[in-house]
Amino acid sequence: MDRYVQLLILAYFREFKTEYNLTDLREKTGIPFHILDDYIEEMMKAAMLQYEDNMICISETGRLELMYSEMEDYSYISKLEEVFSGKKWETDKVYCIRRFSEKKWRGNKR
């Protein structure tokens, strides 16, 4: 089994907990359902995933595996909403492009 795919699956279950969707996981990992099912089955046998209240969740072993990997901070949720405050540019405010006149255009001999 591919370790990278295993870490993607562990990161998904860590992030979405009980609100997971296997169709969404399949789309995010880019693997077919039958292969995803094989991965989940093997990860259950390796105790990286477990069932709690009839839901698949990441186990302590899976958390440790993810924590000591290069994908420890990997997240499926985009943080762009936090970066951009949602303020819209005022329509009466002029937007000045920095160093616009210094750019060379086709036909410009500078």
N, C-alpha and C positions, 0 to 999 in steps of 0.2 A: 504494500500500500504506500502511496505517496505521502510523505510526511507533511508537505505543504498543504495538501488537501485536508489532511487530518487537522492541522492547525487552523485552517479556515473554518472547518466545521466546529471545532472547539470554541473559536472566537464568536461564531454565530450564536451558539447556545449560551455562552457566557453573557452576551449582550442582550439577547431577546428573552431569555429565561423561559417562562411559560407562554409567552406570546409568539412563539415561533411558528413558522409556516414552512413545511417541507418544499412546497412549490417555490417559495421565495428563496429558500436555501439552494435549491437546484439551479435557479436562475443566477444567483450570486456566485456560485462556484463553477457553473458552466458544465456540469456533468449530468448524464442521464439518470433517471430515477433508479434504474436497476443497479447502477454502479454506486449511487448514493446510498441505497439500501445496503449494499455490501459493506461500504465504509462504516455505516452506523452499526451494523451487526458486529463487525470486527472490533470497533471501538467499545462496544458493550462488553465483548469478551475480554478486552484488555482493561476493563474497568475505568475507561476515560469518560464514558457516558453511562448513565443509569436511569432507571425509571423511578419517579416519585409521583405518587397519586396518578398513575397511568399517563404521565407526561415524561418525555425524554428531557433530561437535564444533565448538565456537566457535573462530574463527580470531583472529589478532592484531588484524585490522581490526575484528572484532566486539567484542573486548574493549575496544578503544579507543573504539568507538562507545558502548558501555555505560558506560565509565568517565567519559566527558564528558557523559553525560546526567543527567537528574534522577532516574533509577532506578539509580544506581550502587550503592546499598546495599540494593536490593530483594532480598528473600529469600522463597522459597516455604516454607521450613521454619519452623515456628512456634518461637519462642524461649520459649514459656510454660514449658516443662520446666525451663529454666534459672532463670526468675524464681521459680517455686515449687519449694522444695527437696524436696517430696514428704513432708514431715512431716505426720502427721495430728494433728488437734486431740485432746488428751487428753480422754477421756470424763468424767473426774471434775473437770475444770477448768471453771470457770464463765466463760461468755463475756459480758462486759459491753458493752452497746451505749452508745456515747458520746452524750450529749445526747438520750437517748431521751425524757425527760420534757419537754423543751422543744418537741417536735414537736406541732403542732396536729392534732387528729383531728376527724372530722366530729362536729358537735354540741358540740364544746368551744368555750366562749365566750372563751377567752383570746386 
